[in-house]
Amino acid sequence: HQPSRELRSTGQSLATNKFLTRSAFTARKLDYSTPNWFRVGLQHSNDVEEYKRRNNL
């Protein structure tokens, strides 16, 4: 009985750890009142490159 009890408690703690680890990477709601200008700049650069590629410029 001892090994199965230990295995069960280890399994529970692993499941808990997995849950806690995953919750750290959940998407946060973007705050549009304070834009991330670095990200905006990168997106703009990508958009310009895509525009040039699509229009053979």
C-alpha positions as CSV (number, residue, x, y, z in Angstrom):
1,H,0.0,0.0,0.0
2,Q,2.9,2.4,0.7
3,P,4.3,2.7,-2.8
4,S,0.8,3.3,-4.4
5,R,0.1,6.0,-1.8
6,E,3.4,7.7,-2.5
7,L,2.8,7.5,-6.3
8,R,-0.7,8.9,-5.9
9,S,0.5,11.9,-3.9
10,T,3.4,12.5,-6.3
11,G,1.0,12.4,-9.2
12,Q,-1.3,15.0,-7.5
13,S,1.7,17.3,-6.9
14,L,2.8,16.9,-10.5
15,A,-0.7,17.8,-11.7
16,T,-0.7,20.8,-9.4
17,N,2.7,21.9,-10.6
18,K,1.6,21.6,-14.2
19,F,-1.4,23.7,-13.6
20,L,0.6,26.4,-11.8
21,T,3.2,26.4,-14.6
22,R,0.6,26.7,-17.3
23,S,-1.3,29.5,-15.6
24,A,1.8,31.6,-15.7
25,F,1.6,31.7,-19.5
26,T,-2.0,32.6,-19.9
27,A,-2.7,35.5,-22.3
28,R,-3.3,38.8,-20.5
29,K,-5.9,41.2,-21.7
30,L,-4.1,44.0,-23.6
31,D,-4.4,47.4,-22.1
32,Y,-5.1,49.7,-25.1
33,S,-4.8,52.8,-23.0
34,T,-1.0,52.3,-22.8
35,P,0.3,50.8,-26.1
36,N,3.4,48.7,-26.2
37,W,5.3,50.9,-28.7
38,F,8.1,48.4,-29.2
39,R,5.6,45.8,-30.3
40,V,3.7,48.3,-32.4
41,G,6.9,49.2,-34.2
42,L,7.7,45.6,-34.9
43,Q,4.2,44.9,-36.2
44,H,4.4,47.9,-38.5
45,S,7.8,46.8,-39.9
46,N,6.3,43.3,-40.6
47,D,3.2,44.9,-42.2
48,V,5.4,47.1,-44.5
49,E,7.5,44.0,-45.5
50,E,4.4,42.0,-46.2
51,Y,2.9,44.9,-48.3
52,K,6.1,45.2,-50.4
53,R,6.2,41.4,-50.9
54,R,2.6,41.3,-52.0
55,N,2.9,44.2,-54.4
56,N,6.2,43.2,-55.9
57,L,7.9,46.4,-54.6
